[in-house]
Amino acid sequence: MNPLKLAVVGLGLIGKKHAAIIQKNQQMELCGIVENNKLQIKNANIKSKFFDNIQELLNSEKPDGAIIATPTPLHLSHAKIFIEKKIPILIEKPISNSSIETSNLLKLAKKNSTKILVGHHRRHNNIIKSAKKALEIGSIGKIRSVFSICWFYKPDKYFNTAPWRKKIGAGPISINLVHDIDLLRYFCGEVKNVQATTSPSSRGYENEDIASIILNFDTGVIANMSVSDSIVSPWSWEMNSKENSEFPYTKQNCYIIGGSKGSLSIPDLKIWSNENTPNWENPFKTEILKFEHNDPLVDQIKHFCDVINKKVEPLVSGEEGLKSIQVVEAIDKSSKLKKNISI
């Protein structure tokens, strides 16, 4: 079978990783990269055909699939071009700027019978797969509550090299917390209502830099989430999962899931339960779930190829991306109106 031809649109932090992964896999071919920033191209050190825009790419190449890794405000316009050509896409999270944009994109995809895969790559991590399996078989009983923490300090250069990150809609809620929202939905079901409070950027940017959120799920689970990109801390998925070598590994946890028979911490995958029956007077016993480390970005692109070849349905579909966007919008609305918002 000939290698699948994949194109990458956008050569920022994540786009470079996607391009490098494709080039290392003999079952894939990097048929072109769309990027009009010459400095980005130079710094990427990737050999490929480069195009200034998507139309130039399509005039020259016939990709089997495309990965969209451009800034969020550009996702909709870029995705529409490929979908209208019936080319499946892997689109980075968040899928778009709004639920309205996303709904319109999904209608177009349905009309053209074209698949959308959203880049919530953590679901492809074996840590998450192991946790999901344990929750499904009832290892901690019925899930009652979840605590999620996502604290880190982004350096000034992160914002200065891409000024769009200073704008409304590019704060840690939509850029970072949306990953946690996706996972909590994956573990707990759909969000019923939201209560949130935020603080404006301490650096004077348009977006928030701290948020605290309560999520009520239709399963009865209540989750507490905290996010900030202006706190020095060892508690975040990036620092705790060993998923990305660019971040220091702190051997801490960022998710705690409480159940009627025990609790599970992630990513160390330790289950705490009482000996004999649940009782706060009984001694505790612990179990550590087994898993093998993997590169979820690699496995996500392999999955994307299977989606293109119609072997599987997307693990994180466009519809899944829409539901997470709806939660993000409810958080924003709740923080502004200072009230509980139903979804």
N, C-alpha and C positions, 0 to 999 in steps of 0.2 A: 504494500500500500504506500502511495506517495505521501510524503510529509504534509501535514496540514499547514496551509499558509496563514500566518497570523500577523496582523498589523498592530502597532502600538501608537496611540495618539496621546502625546504629552510625554515629555522626558524629564519630569520632576523626580522627586524622591522615590515614589512607587513605580513610576513608568520605567525608570532605569532598571529596577529589580525585575520587572516583568520581561523586559527585553533581554536581560542577561540569562534568565531562566529558559526562555525560548531558544536562545542560541546554543545552550548546552544540551538540548534534547534533540536527538536525531529524528524523532517522530514529528517534529515541528520545524517550520521554516519562518524566520523573521523576514517577511517579504517587504517591509517598509516601516519607517517611523515618521510620523507627522510632528514636526517641531520647527517653529520659525525663530526660536531663540538660538543664535549661533553660539553663544557662550555655553548654553546648556548642552548643545551637541558636542562642543569641544571637551567639556568637563566629563561627559558621560563615557568617553573612550570606548564607544561601541561601533563596530563596523556594520553598516547597513545602508540601504538606500534611504535618503532623507527627502521629505517633501514639506513644502511650506503650508499646505492645507490638505484637507481630506480629498477634495475633488482632484487635485494633482495625483494623489495616491491612487485613486480609483481609475483615473485615465491611464495609468501605467500598470497597475497590478489588479489581480482578482483575488483578494483575500477570502479565505474560508470563514474567518472570524476576526473580530477586532476588539482590542482592549482599550477602553477609554479611561485615561488617567490624567485628564486635564482638570483645572480648577472647577469646583462644583457649579458655578454659574454658567459654565460652558457645556455641561453634560447634556442638556436637553437638545441643543442645536446640533451637537456632534453625533449624538445617538440617533437622531431622526434620519440623518443622511444614510447611515448604514442600514437601518431598519427598512427604509424605503427601497433599498437595494436587496432586501431579504438576506442580509449578512448578520448572523448572530453576534451578540456583543457581551463582553464582560465589562461592566461599568463600575468604576470605583464608588465606594460609599462616600457620602450619602448619594443615593441615586440621582437626585436633582435638588433644586432649591425649595420645592414646595410639593404638597400632595396633589395640587391641581396640575402642575407640570407633569408629575409622575403618572397621574391617571391618564392624561392625554397621550403620554408615551406608551403606556400599556395598551391603550385602544389601538394605536398605530401598529404596535407589535402583533396584536391579535389579528388585525386586518391583513397584515402581511405574513402571518403564520411564522413569525420569527422569534427565537428565544432570547430572553434577557437573563443574564446571570449577574447578580450584584456582589461586589467584592467585600463581603463580610467574611474575610478569610479565616477568622478564628474558628468557625464551625468545622473547618478542615483540619484543625489541630488535634492530634491524638489525645491531648489532655482533655479537651472538651468532649471528644467522642467517648472517652472512658467515663467522664462525669455523667454524661447524658445516659449512658447505658445503666450506670448505677442508680440513677434517679428513676429510670423507667422500671427497673425491677424492684423498686421499693426498698433500697438499701438503707435509707434514712426515714422510711415511712412516708407519710403525706407531707409534702412541702408546705410550711406555714409562713416562713419569712426569709428574706434575702437581704444581705448587706453588701453593697458594691462601692469600692473606693477607687478613684482614678485621679491621683494627685502627682504632678510633676512640674518642673520649671522649664519652660521653653526659652531658649536664649533669644536675645534681640535679633540675631542674624536670621533666625527662622522666619520672623516677620518681615525683616528688611529685604530679604532676597525674593519675597513673594508678597507684595503689599496687599493683595486681595485677602490675605489672612488676617488683616486688621479690620476688615469690614463686618457689618452686620450679617449674620448667617455663617460666619467662618470661625466662630468661637469654639471652645472645647465641647460644648453640648453637641453640635452637629458634626464636628470633625472627629472627636474622640469618644464622647459618651455614647454616640450612636452605635458603636461596636458593643458596648455593654448592654444597651437597650436590646439589640438584636439577640444577644446571648440569653438575657433574662426572659425574653419572649420564647426563645427556643426551649428553655428549661421549664418555664412556669405557665405558659399559655398567653392569651391576649390581654392587653392592658385595658381596663374598664374606665378608670379615671386617674387624674394626675393632680398633685398639689406641688408647686415649685416656688422657690425663691432664688434670685440671682443677685450678683453684685457686678457693677460695671468694671471694666478693665482698669486696673491700677496704673497701667502704662498710658492711659488716655486714648485707647483704641475704641472703635465703635461697638465692639462686641463685649460680651461678658467674660470674666475670667474665673468666676466661682459660681457654683450652683448646688443647691441641695433639693432633692426631689423625693417625693413619696409616690410610688406606683401601686395602685390597687388592680389586681388581676381578676379576670372573671372566674378563676379557679379558687378565689378566696385568699390567695397569697398576697402579702404586703411586702413591698421592697423599699428599702431606703438607699438612695444613690447620692454620692457626693463626687463632684468633679472640679478640678482646677488646674490651669496651666501656669499658675504663678506661685505654687507651693513646692518647696524643696522637700522631697519625700521618697521613701523606698517602696511605697504602696501603689502600684499600678501594674497592669498587665505587661507593659513594656519592660519593666524592671523585674518582674516576677516569673515570667514564663520561659525565659531563654529562647524566645522566638526570634529575636533580632539581636545580632552580635554588636550592633552599634550602641546598645544600651547596657549599662552595668547590671549584673545579676545580683539581687539583694536577698534571695532566699526567703521572701515574704509572700503573703497572700493578698489577693485583691477582691475575692468573692467569698462570702460565708453563707451557706445555705442551711437553714434550720428546718428540721422535720420532726414528726411526732415520735420517731424512734431513734433519731440521731442527727448529727450535723456533719456537713461536708465543707471542707475548705479547699479553695482552688487558687493557684495551680498545684499545691503540694499533694492534692487528692487524698487527704487524710480524713477518715470517717471516725467521729467520736460517738460512742454510744455507752449506755449503762450495761453493766453485767446483769444478767437475769432480766429484770423488767425495768422499763423507764421509771426512774425515781431519783430525785436530786440527792438522796442519801446514799444511793448505791455507787460503788466504785466505777470508774470509767475504763473502757477498753478502746483500743484504737486499731484501725486497719488502714493500710496505705494501698490504694488501687494501683494496679500495674498498667504501664503504658510504655511505648517506645517513642522517643523524640522523633519528630518529622518536621519538614519544612512545609507549613501549610500553604505558602504561596505557590510552591511547586505542585503540590497536590491539587490546589485550586485550578491551576492551568490545565493539568491533566484531566480534571473533571470537566472543564470547559470544552476540551477536545471531545470528550465522550458525549457532551451535550450537542456539539456540532454534528457528531456522527450519529446522533439520535439513539444512542445507547441508554441514556438516562435522562431524567428530568433535572432541571437545576436544583441544587440543594438550597440555594438562596435565590429564589425567583424574583422577578420584578414586583410581584404582588407582596412578597415578603419585605422587599425594600420599601414599598409604599406604606406598609403598616408601621414600620419603624419611623418613617418620616412623619406620620400622623402623630406618633408619640412625641417626637421632637417639637412639632407645632403646638401640641397641647401644653408642653412644658413652657414654651415661650409665652403662650397666651395666659397661662396660670400665673407666671411671674409678673406679667404686666398688670393683670386684673386683680391679682392677689386673692384668687378664689380657686376652688376645686373645679377642674374642667373634665367633662365626660368626653369619651371618644366614641 
